[in-house]
Amino acid sequence: MPFHLVISDIDGTILTSRRLLTQITIETISRLYHEKGIRFALASGRGLAGIKPTAEALGIPVFILPCNGAEIYDEAQKLISRKTLVYEDALRMKKAVHAFNPQIETIVYAGTDWVADQMTDIVKGECNVIPTAPVLGDFETVVPKDTPILKVISIGTPETTSALAEYLRPLFPQYDFYKSQNYILESTAKGANKADGLAFLCRHCQIDVSKTIAIGDGYNDLDMLHFAGLGIAMGNAHDEVKAKADQTTLSNDENGAARALEKIFY
Protein backbone atom coordinates (compact mmCIF):
# COMPACT_ATOMS: atom_id res chain seq x y z
CA MET A 1 0.00 0.00 0.00
CA PRO A 2 1.56 3.34 -1.03
CA PHE A 3 1.92 6.04 1.61
CA HIS A 4 1.62 9.77 0.94
CA LEU A 5 2.15 11.53 4.29
CA VAL A 6 4.53 10.97 7.22
CA ILE A 7 3.82 12.69 10.53
CA SER A 8 6.58 12.56 13.14
CA ASP A 9 7.18 13.60 16.71
CA ILE A 10 10.38 15.55 17.37
CA ASP A 11 11.97 14.95 20.79
CA GLY A 12 12.89 11.32 21.28
CA THR A 13 11.99 10.58 17.66
CA ILE A 14 13.79 12.44 14.86
CA LEU A 15 16.10 14.19 17.34
CA THR A 16 18.77 12.24 19.21
CA SER A 17 18.94 12.22 23.00
CA ARG A 18 21.30 15.19 22.64
CA ARG A 19 18.55 16.92 20.63
CA LEU A 20 20.47 16.78 17.36
CA LEU A 21 19.04 16.20 13.90
CA THR A 22 21.43 13.85 12.14
CA GLN A 23 22.51 14.14 8.53
CA ILE A 24 21.14 10.65 7.88
CA THR A 25 17.66 11.74 8.99
CA ILE A 26 17.82 14.94 6.92
CA GLU A 27 18.96 13.11 3.80
CA THR A 28 16.38 10.33 4.15
CA ILE A 29 13.46 12.72 4.55
CA SER A 30 14.73 14.92 1.71
CA ARG A 31 15.03 11.91 -0.61
CA LEU A 32 11.50 10.77 0.16
CA TYR A 33 10.13 14.24 -0.53
CA HIS A 34 12.03 14.79 -3.78
CA GLU A 35 12.06 11.21 -5.15
CA LYS A 36 8.76 9.80 -3.88
CA GLY A 37 6.64 12.91 -3.36
CA ILE A 38 6.08 12.07 0.31
CA ARG A 39 4.76 14.99 2.36
CA PHE A 40 5.89 15.50 5.94
CA ALA A 41 4.46 16.91 9.14
CA LEU A 42 6.10 17.60 12.49
CA ALA A 43 3.85 17.23 15.53
CA SER A 44 5.22 18.13 18.95
CA GLY A 45 4.35 19.34 22.39
CA ARG A 46 6.70 22.22 21.65
CA GLY A 47 5.34 25.60 20.58
CA LEU A 48 5.89 26.94 17.07
CA ALA A 49 9.20 28.62 17.93
CA GLY A 50 10.49 25.33 19.31
CA ILE A 51 9.64 23.41 16.15
CA LYS A 52 10.79 25.89 13.50
CA PRO A 53 14.54 25.20 13.79
CA THR A 54 13.98 21.48 13.17
CA ALA A 55 11.56 22.15 10.31
CA GLU A 56 14.00 24.54 8.66
CA ALA A 57 16.90 22.11 9.10
CA LEU A 58 15.02 19.46 7.10
CA GLY A 59 15.19 21.76 4.09
CA ILE A 60 11.78 20.81 2.66
CA PRO A 61 8.25 22.19 3.10
CA VAL A 62 6.59 20.60 6.14
CA PHE A 63 3.32 20.92 8.01
CA ILE A 64 3.87 22.02 11.62
CA LEU A 65 1.60 20.99 14.50
CA PRO A 66 2.71 22.87 17.66
CA CYS A 67 1.37 22.10 21.13
CA ASN A 68 0.27 18.60 20.08
CA GLY A 69 -1.98 19.96 17.34
CA ALA A 70 -3.54 22.96 19.09
CA GLU A 71 -2.30 24.83 16.01
CA ILE A 72 -1.63 23.59 12.50
CA TYR A 73 0.51 25.43 9.94
CA ASP A 74 0.61 24.45 6.29
CA GLU A 75 3.72 23.91 4.19
CA ALA A 76 4.00 27.67 3.62
CA GLN A 77 3.77 28.19 7.41
CA LYS A 78 0.29 29.73 7.16
CA LEU A 79 -1.98 29.04 10.15
CA ILE A 80 -4.85 26.80 9.02
CA SER A 81 -6.26 25.54 12.34
CA ARG A 82 -6.25 26.63 15.99
CA LYS A 83 -7.97 25.24 19.10
CA THR A 84 -7.59 27.27 22.28
CA LEU A 85 -8.51 27.47 25.94
CA VAL A 86 -10.54 30.41 27.24
CA TYR A 87 -8.22 32.92 28.91
CA GLU A 88 -10.20 32.98 32.17
CA ASP A 89 -10.31 29.18 32.26
CA ALA A 90 -6.53 29.00 31.98
CA LEU A 91 -6.25 31.38 34.91
CA ARG A 92 -8.72 29.34 36.96
CA MET A 93 -6.87 26.16 36.03
CA LYS A 94 -3.56 27.54 37.24
CA LYS A 95 -5.16 28.46 40.55
CA ALA A 96 -6.82 25.04 40.82
CA VAL A 97 -3.50 23.27 40.28
CA HIS A 98 -1.83 25.36 42.96
CA ALA A 99 -4.69 24.70 45.39
CA PHE A 100 -4.48 20.95 44.69
CA ASN A 101 -0.72 20.74 45.18
CA PRO A 102 1.56 23.80 45.33
CA GLN A 103 4.54 21.58 44.46
CA ILE A 104 3.17 21.07 40.95
CA GLU A 105 4.36 23.81 38.58
CA THR A 106 2.36 25.14 35.65
CA ILE A 107 3.57 26.55 32.34
CA VAL A 108 1.18 28.19 29.89
CA TYR A 109 1.71 28.26 26.13
CA ALA A 110 0.20 31.59 25.09
CA GLY A 111 0.54 32.76 21.50
CA THR A 112 4.19 32.34 20.54
CA ASP A 113 5.36 32.54 24.16
CA TRP A 114 5.61 30.13 27.03
CA VAL A 115 4.87 31.64 30.41
CA ALA A 116 6.01 30.61 33.89
CA ASP A 117 5.57 32.25 37.27
CA GLN A 118 9.29 32.33 38.01
CA MET A 119 12.62 30.81 37.03
CA THR A 120 12.66 27.49 38.89
CA ASP A 121 14.74 24.37 38.26
CA ILE A 122 11.86 22.91 36.24
CA VAL A 123 11.67 26.01 34.07
CA LYS A 124 15.45 25.92 33.61
CA GLY A 125 15.07 22.34 32.42
CA GLU A 126 12.47 23.40 29.85
CA CYS A 127 14.91 26.06 28.64
CA ASN A 128 17.17 23.22 27.49
CA VAL A 129 14.43 22.06 25.11
CA ILE A 130 12.75 25.28 24.03
CA PRO A 131 14.96 27.71 22.04
CA THR A 132 13.04 30.81 23.16
CA ALA A 133 13.29 32.26 26.66
CA PRO A 134 10.21 32.05 28.89
CA VAL A 135 8.07 35.01 29.82
CA LEU A 136 8.22 35.22 33.61
CA GLY A 137 5.66 36.77 35.91
CA ASP A 138 2.07 36.76 37.06
CA PHE A 139 -0.15 35.34 34.31
CA GLU A 140 -2.70 38.16 34.36
CA THR A 141 0.06 40.75 34.21
CA VAL A 142 2.27 39.37 31.44
CA VAL A 143 -0.33 37.73 29.15
CA PRO A 144 -2.80 40.08 27.38
CA LYS A 145 -6.40 38.82 27.39
CA ASP A 146 -6.58 38.58 23.60
CA THR A 147 -3.66 36.13 23.47
CA PRO A 148 -4.60 32.63 22.21
CA ILE A 149 -4.03 30.12 25.02
CA LEU A 150 -2.84 26.88 23.43
CA LYS A 151 -2.28 24.69 26.47
CA VAL A 152 -1.44 24.54 30.16
CA ILE A 153 1.09 21.96 31.31
CA SER A 154 1.44 20.83 34.91
CA ILE A 155 4.79 19.33 35.92
CA GLY A 156 5.10 17.17 39.03
CA THR A 157 5.58 13.45 39.61
CA PRO A 158 3.85 10.50 37.93
CA GLU A 159 1.66 10.10 41.01
CA THR A 160 0.76 13.75 41.59
CA THR A 161 -0.05 14.50 37.96
CA SER A 162 -2.25 11.39 37.67
CA ALA A 163 -4.19 12.50 40.75
CA LEU A 164 -4.32 16.05 39.38
CA ALA A 165 -5.94 14.83 36.16
CA GLU A 166 -8.76 13.19 38.10
CA TYR A 167 -9.17 16.38 40.13
CA LEU A 168 -9.32 18.72 37.12
CA ARG A 169 -11.57 16.70 34.78
CA PRO A 170 -14.86 17.36 36.63
CA LEU A 171 -13.88 21.00 37.20
CA PHE A 172 -13.12 21.60 33.51
CA PRO A 173 -15.18 19.08 31.51
CA GLN A 174 -14.86 21.24 28.39
CA TYR A 175 -11.14 20.42 28.10
CA ASP A 176 -8.94 17.37 27.55
CA PHE A 177 -6.31 16.14 30.01
CA TYR A 178 -3.60 13.65 29.10
CA LYS A 179 0.02 12.83 29.87
CA SER A 180 2.81 13.75 27.46
CA GLN A 181 5.43 12.35 29.83
CA ASN A 182 4.54 10.36 32.92
CA TYR A 183 5.23 13.44 35.07
CA ILE A 184 3.66 16.07 32.76
CA LEU A 185 -0.08 16.63 32.47
CA GLU A 186 -1.29 18.52 29.39
CA SER A 187 -4.51 20.54 29.50
CA THR A 188 -5.85 21.43 26.06
CA ALA A 189 -8.94 22.32 24.09
CA LYS A 190 -11.04 19.36 22.99
CA GLY A 191 -9.48 17.72 19.97
CA ALA A 192 -6.12 19.46 20.35
CA ASN A 193 -4.13 16.27 19.95
CA LYS A 194 -1.95 14.67 17.33
CA ALA A 195 -4.57 12.22 16.06
CA ASP A 196 -7.11 14.97 15.43
CA GLY A 197 -4.33 17.01 13.84
CA LEU A 198 -3.54 14.13 11.50
CA ALA A 199 -7.24 13.78 10.65
CA PHE A 200 -7.34 17.48 9.78
CA LEU A 201 -4.30 17.10 7.51
CA CYS A 202 -5.90 14.13 5.76
CA ARG A 203 -8.96 16.24 4.97
CA HIS A 204 -6.83 19.24 4.00
CA CYS A 205 -4.62 17.19 1.66
CA GLN A 206 -7.39 14.81 0.54
CA ILE A 207 -5.36 11.83 1.70
CA ASP A 208 -6.96 8.70 3.16
CA VAL A 209 -5.65 8.01 6.66
CA SER A 210 -4.66 4.50 5.55
CA LYS A 211 -1.96 6.15 3.44
CA THR A 212 -0.27 7.88 6.40
CA ILE A 213 2.63 6.91 8.63
CA ALA A 214 3.06 8.19 12.19
CA ILE A 215 6.31 7.93 14.16
CA GLY A 216 6.71 8.71 17.87
CA ASP A 217 7.93 7.70 21.30
CA GLY A 218 5.79 9.43 23.94
CA TYR A 219 2.42 9.10 25.61
CA ASN A 220 1.15 12.06 23.58
CA ASP A 221 1.92 10.03 20.43
CA LEU A 222 -0.34 7.11 21.39
CA ASP A 223 -3.48 8.35 19.66
CA MET A 224 -1.56 9.36 16.54
CA LEU A 225 0.18 5.98 16.24
CA HIS A 226 -3.14 4.17 16.66
CA PHE A 227 -4.97 6.40 14.17
CA ALA A 228 -2.44 6.45 11.33
CA GLY A 229 -2.36 3.86 8.59
CA LEU A 230 0.98 2.66 9.99
CA GLY A 231 2.15 3.54 13.48
CA ILE A 232 5.87 3.19 14.23
CA ALA A 233 7.21 3.37 17.78
CA MET A 234 10.80 4.29 18.45
CA GLY A 235 13.08 1.78 20.15
CA ASN A 236 13.38 4.19 23.07
CA ALA A 237 9.59 4.54 23.41
CA HIS A 238 7.65 3.59 26.53
CA ASP A 239 6.42 -0.02 26.50
CA GLU A 240 2.80 1.20 26.42
CA VAL A 241 3.58 3.17 23.26
CA LYS A 242 5.27 0.19 21.61
CA ALA A 243 2.24 -1.96 22.42
CA LYS A 244 -0.07 0.42 20.53
CA ALA A 245 2.17 0.72 17.47
CA ASP A 246 2.13 -1.52 14.41
CA GLN A 247 5.90 -1.88 14.49
CA THR A 248 8.97 -0.76 16.43
CA THR A 249 12.17 0.63 14.96
CA LEU A 250 15.62 1.41 16.38
CA SER A 251 16.10 4.14 18.98
CA ASN A 252 16.44 7.85 18.24
CA ASP A 253 20.20 7.57 18.85
CA GLU A 254 20.36 4.92 16.11
CA ASN A 255 18.49 6.95 13.46
CA GLY A 256 15.46 4.75 14.05
CA ALA A 257 12.97 6.97 12.22
CA ALA A 258 15.17 7.23 9.12
CA ARG A 259 15.91 3.49 9.14
CA ALA A 260 12.21 2.64 9.34
CA LEU A 261 11.37 4.93 6.42
CA GLU A 262 14.23 3.56 4.32
CA LYS A 263 12.94 0.04 4.92
CA ILE A 264 9.40 0.96 3.89
CA PHE A 265 10.17 3.00 0.77
CA TYR A 266 13.43 1.48 -0.49
C-alpha positions in Angstrom: 0.0 0.0 0.0 1.6 3.3 -1.0 1.9 6.0 1.6 1.6 9.8 0.9 2.2 11.5 4.3 4.5 11.0 7.2 3.8 12.7 10.5 6.6 12.6 13.1 7.2 13.6 16.7 10.4 15.6 17.4 12.0 15.0 20.8 12.9 11.3 21.3 12.0 10.6 17.7 13.8 12.4 14.9 16.1 14.2 17.3 18.8 12.2 19.2 18.9 12.2 23.0 21.3 15.2 22.6 18.6 16.9 20.6 20.5 16.8 17.4 19.0 16.2 13.9 21.4 13.8 12.1 22.5 14.1 8.5 21.1 10.7 7.9 17.7 11.7 9.0 17.8 14.9 6.9 19.0 13.1 3.8 16.4 10.3 4.2 13.5 12.7 4.5 14.7 14.9 1.7 15.0 11.9 -0.6 11.5 10.8 0.2 10.1 14.2 -0.5 12.0 14.8 -3.8 12.1 11.2 -5.1 8.8 9.8 -3.9 6.6 12.9 -3.4 6.1 12.1 0.3 4.8 15.0 2.4 5.9 15.5 5.9 4.5 16.9 9.1 6.1 17.6 12.5 3.8 17.2 15.5 5.2 18.1 18.9 4.3 19.3 22.4 6.7 22.2 21.6 5.3 25.6 20.6 5.9 26.9 17.1 9.2 28.6 17.9 10.5 25.3 19.3 9.6 23.4 16.1 10.8 25.9 13.5 14.5 25.2 13.8 14.0 21.5 13.2 11.6 22.2 10.3 14.0 24.5 8.7 16.9 22.1 9.1 15.0 19.5 7.1 15.2 21.8 4.1 11.8 20.8 2.7 8.3 22.2 3.1 6.6 20.6 6.1 3.3 20.9 8.0 3.9 22.0 11.6 1.6 21.0 14.5 2.7 22.9 17.7 1.4 22.1 21.1 0.3 18.6 20.1 -2.0 20.0 17.3 -3.5 23.0 19.1 -2.3 24.8 16.0 -1.6 23.6 12.5 0.5 25.4 9.9 0.6 24.4 6.3 3.7 23.9 4.2 4.0 27.7 3.6 3.8 28.2 7.4 0.3 29.7 7.2 -2.0 29.0 10.2 -4.9 26.8 9.0 -6.3 25.5 12.3 -6.2 26.6 16.0 -8.0 25.2 19.1 -7.6 27.3 22.3 -8.5 27.5 25.9 -10.5 30.4 27.2 -8.2 32.9 28.9 -10.2 33.0 32.2 -10.3 29.2 32.3 -6.5 29.0 32.0 -6.2 31.4 34.9 -8.7 29.3 37.0 -6.9 26.2 36.0 -3.6 27.5 37.2 -5.2 28.5 40.6 -6.8 25.0 40.8 -3.5 23.3 40.3 -1.8 25.4 43.0 -4.7 24.7 45.4 -4.5 21.0 44.7 -0.7 20.7 45.2 1.6 23.8 45.3 4.5 21.6 44.5 3.2 21.1 40.9 4.4 23.8 38.6 2.4 25.1 35.6 3.6 26.5 32.3 1.2 28.2 29.9 1.7 28.3 26.1 0.2 31.6 25.1 0.5 32.8 21.5 4.2 32.3 20.5 5.4 32.5 24.2 5.6 30.1 27.0 4.9 31.6 30.4 6.0 30.6 33.9 5.6 32.2 37.3 9.3 32.3 38.0 12.6 30.8 37.0 12.7 27.5 38.9 14.7 24.4 38.3 11.9 22.9 36.2 11.7 26.0 34.1 15.5 25.9 33.6 15.1 22.3 32.4 12.5 23.4 29.9 14.9 26.1 28.6 17.2 23.2 27.5 14.4 22.1 25.1 12.7 25.3 24.0 15.0 27.7 22.0 13.0 30.8 23.2 13.3 32.3 26.7 10.2 32.0 28.9 8.1 35.0 29.8 8.2 35.2 33.6 5.7 36.8 35.9 2.1 36.8 37.1 -0.2 35.3 34.3 -2.7 38.2 34.4 0.1 40.8 34.2 2.3 39.4 31.4 -0.3 37.7 29.1 -2.8 40.1 27.4 -6.4 38.8 27.4 -6.6 38.6 23.6 -3.7 36.1 23.5 -4.6 32.6 22.2 -4.0 30.1 25.0 -2.8 26.9 23.4 -2.3 24.7 26.5 -1.4 24.5 30.2 1.1 22.0 31.3 1.4 20.8 34.9 4.8 19.3 35.9 5.1 17.2 39.0 5.6 13.4 39.6 3.8 10.5 37.9 1.7 10.1 41.0 0.8 13.7 41.6 -0.1 14.5 38.0 -2.3 11.4 37.7 -4.2 12.5 40.7 -4.3 16.0 39.4 -5.9 14.8 36.2 -8.8 13.2 38.1 -9.2 16.4 40.1 -9.3 18.7 37.1 -11.6 16.7 34.8 -14.9 17.4 36.6 -13.9 21.0 37.2 -13.1 21.6 33.5 -15.2 19.1 31.5 -14.9 21.2 28.4 -11.1 20.4 28.1 -8.9 17.4 27.5 -6.3 16.1 30.0 -3.6 13.6 29.1 0.0 12.8 29.9 2.8 13.8 27.5 5.4 12.3 29.8 4.5 10.4 32.9 5.2 13.4 35.1 3.7 16.1 32.8 -0.1 16.6 32.5 -1.3 18.5 29.4 -4.5 20.5 29.5 -5.9 21.4 26.1 -8.9 22.3 24.1 -11.0 19.4 23.0 -9.5 17.7 20.0 -6.1 19.5 20.4 -4.1 16.3 20.0 -2.0 14.7 17.3 -4.6 12.2 16.1 -7.1 15.0 15.4 -4.3 17.0 13.8 -3.5 14.1 11.5 -7.2 13.8 10.6 -7.3 17.5 9.8 -4.3 17.1 7.5 -5.9 14.1 5.8 -9.0 16.2 5.0 -6.8 19.2 4.0 -4.6 17.2 1.7 -7.4 14.8 0.5 -5.4 11.8 1.7 -7.0 8.7 3.2 -5.7 8.0 6.7 -4.7 4.5 5.5 -2.0 6.2 3.4 -0.3 7.9 6.4 2.6 6.9 8.6 3.1 8.2 12.2 6.3 7.9 14.2 6.7 8.7 17.9 7.9 7.7 21.3 5.8 9.4 23.9 2.4 9.1 25.6 1.2 12.1 23.6 1.9 10.0 20.4 -0.3 7.1 21.4 -3.5 8.3 19.7 -1.6 9.4 16.5 0.2 6.0 16.2 -3.1 4.2 16.7 -5.0 6.4 14.2 -2.4 6.5 11.3 -2.4 3.9 8.6 1.0 2.7 10.0 2.2 3.5 13.5 5.9 3.2 14.2 7.2 3.4 17.8 10.8 4.3 18.5 13.1 1.8 20.1 13.4 4.2 23.1 9.6 4.5 23.4 7.7 3.6 26.5 6.4 0.0 26.5 2.8 1.2 26.4 3.6 3.2 23.3 5.3 0.2 21.6 2.2 -2.0 22.4 -0.1 0.4 20.5 2.2 0.7 17.5 2.1 -1.5 14.4 5.9 -1.9 14.5 9.0 -0.8 16.4 12.2 0.6 15.0 15.6 1.4 16.4 16.1 4.1 19.0 16.4 7.8 18.2 20.2 7.6 18.8 20.4 4.9 16.1 18.5 7.0 13.5 15.5 4.8 14.0 13.0 7.0 12.2 15.2 7.2 9.1 15.9 3.5 9.1 12.2 2.6 9.3 11.4 4.9 6.4 14.2 3.6 4.3 12.9 0.0 4.9 9.4 1.0 3.9 10.2 3.0 0.8 13.4 1.5 -0.5 
